[in-house]
Amino acid sequence: MKKEELKRIYRQQILERNKNPYHFEKREGATGHCLANNPICGDKFTLYLDFNHDNIRSAHFYGFGCALSKASTSILMEKIEGMPQKDVIAFCKMFLAAVRENQPIDPKDLSLETLAQMRDYQGRLDCITLSWETLLNHLLKKEMHTL
């Protein structure tokens, strides 16, 4: 994708999501949480998860980071609500493979497609994947403890 097209997508979709993120609030009573932190760039979000058995009933996040990191985390929180934990693990793996290895992604899912296109935007892959990797690792550890 051309640089000008990436800039247009960034302005229209990423900056808008940054201004109006999904469930951007602290949830101190959440049944689970994890910290997504990139000390190199300063992005730092706490992901708050409320579980109902093995389903993620609600997902919130709070913290600070660049527009791309915040938008990516917002999309993640919105997508995983209501999903069983095992499906969230598979979903995160699919998305990370799509952005890292150029694997296919559902072209009908515009928010994920937008993030996948942003992988080449000024070396910002870590911004896109930070919360996804953190959540995946958190859920894999949680899964291991229940075995």
C-alpha positions in Angstrom: 0.0 0.0 0.0 1.3 3.5 -0.9 2.5 5.8 1.8 -0.2 8.4 1.0 -3.0 5.8 1.4 -1.5 4.7 4.7 -1.6 8.3 5.9 -5.2 8.7 4.8 -6.2 5.5 6.7 -4.3 6.6 9.7 -6.0 10.0 9.8 -9.5 8.7 9.1 -9.6 5.5 11.1 -6.8 5.3 13.6 -7.0 8.9 14.9 -10.8 8.6 15.2 -10.6 5.4 17.2 -7.9 7.1 19.4 -10.3 9.9 20.2 -13.2 7.6 20.9 -11.8 4.3 22.2 -14.0 1.4 23.2 -14.4 0.9 27.0 -11.5 3.2 27.9 -11.8 3.2 31.7 -10.4 1.7 34.8 -12.2 -1.3 36.2 -10.7 -2.0 39.6 -13.2 -4.7 40.4 -12.4 -6.7 37.2 -11.9 -10.5 37.7 -8.7 -10.4 35.7 -6.2 -7.8 34.5 -2.8 -7.6 32.8 -0.3 -4.8 32.0 0.7 -4.1 28.4 3.9 -2.1 28.6 6.5 -1.1 26.1 9.2 0.7 28.0 11.0 1.6 24.9 8.2 3.9 23.5 6.2 4.4 26.7 3.0 2.8 25.7 1.4 1.4 28.8 -2.2 0.0 29.2 -3.9 -2.1 31.8 -6.3 -4.5 30.3 -9.3 -5.2 32.6 -11.2 -8.5 32.0 -14.4 -9.7 33.6 -14.8 -13.5 33.2 -18.1 -15.4 33.3 -16.8 -19.0 33.6 -14.4 -19.2 30.6 -16.1 -16.4 28.6 -14.9 -12.8 28.6 -18.0 -11.0 29.7 -16.5 -7.5 29.4 -13.1 -6.0 28.4 -11.9 -2.5 29.3 -8.5 -0.8 29.2 -6.9 2.3 30.5 -3.5 4.0 30.3 -1.5 5.9 27.7 0.2 5.4 24.4 0.4 6.5 20.9 -2.7 6.7 18.7 -2.0 3.5 16.9 -1.4 1.5 20.1 -4.5 2.9 21.7 -6.7 2.3 18.6 -5.4 -1.3 18.4 -6.2 -2.0 22.0 -9.6 -0.4 21.6 -10.4 -2.7 18.7 -9.1 -5.8 20.6 -11.3 -5.0 23.6 -14.4 -4.6 21.4 -13.8 -7.8 19.5 -13.2 -10.1 22.4 -16.3 -9.3 24.5 -18.5 -12.3 24.9 -15.9 -14.7 23.4 -14.8 -17.9 25.1 -11.2 -17.7 26.4 -10.1 -20.5 23.9 -11.5 -18.4 21.0 -9.8 -15.3 22.2 -6.5 -17.2 22.2 -7.1 -18.4 18.6 -8.2 -14.9 17.6 -5.1 -13.2 19.0 -2.8 -15.8 17.3 -4.6 -15.3 13.9 -4.3 -11.5 14.2 -0.6 -11.6 15.2 0.2 -14.0 12.3 -1.7 -11.6 9.9 0.3 -8.5 10.9 3.7 -10.2 11.5 3.7 -12.8 8.7 1.3 -11.2 6.2 -1.2 -14.1 6.7 -4.7 -13.5 5.4 -7.3 -11.7 7.4 -11.0 -11.5 6.9 -11.3 -8.6 4.4 -14.9 -8.0 5.6 -13.5 -7.0 9.1 -12.5 -3.5 8.3 -11.0 -2.7 11.7 -8.7 -5.7 11.6 -7.9 -5.1 8.0 -7.0 -1.4 8.9 -4.6 -2.6 11.6 -3.0 -5.1 9.3 -2.4 -2.4 6.7 -0.8 -0.2 9.3 2.0 -2.8 10.0 4.1 -1.0 7.5 3.4 2.5 8.8 6.6 4.0 10.0 7.8 0.9 11.8 4.9 0.8 14.2 4.4 -3.0 14.3 5.1 -3.1 18.1 2.4 -0.4 18.7 -0.2 -2.6 16.9 0.7 -5.8 18.6 1.5 -4.8 22.2 -1.9 -5.4 23.8 -2.6 -8.5 21.6 0.6 -10.2 22.7 0.0 -9.2 26.3 -3.5 -10.6 26.3 -2.4 -13.8 24.5 0.4 -14.5 27.0 -1.9 -13.7 29.9 -4.6 -16.1 28.7 -2.1 -18.8 27.9 -0.7 -18.6 31.5 -4.2 -18.6 32.9 -5.0 -21.7 30.9 -1.9 -23.5 32.1 -2.8 -22.8 35.7 -6.2 -24.4 35.3 -4.8 -27.6 33.9 
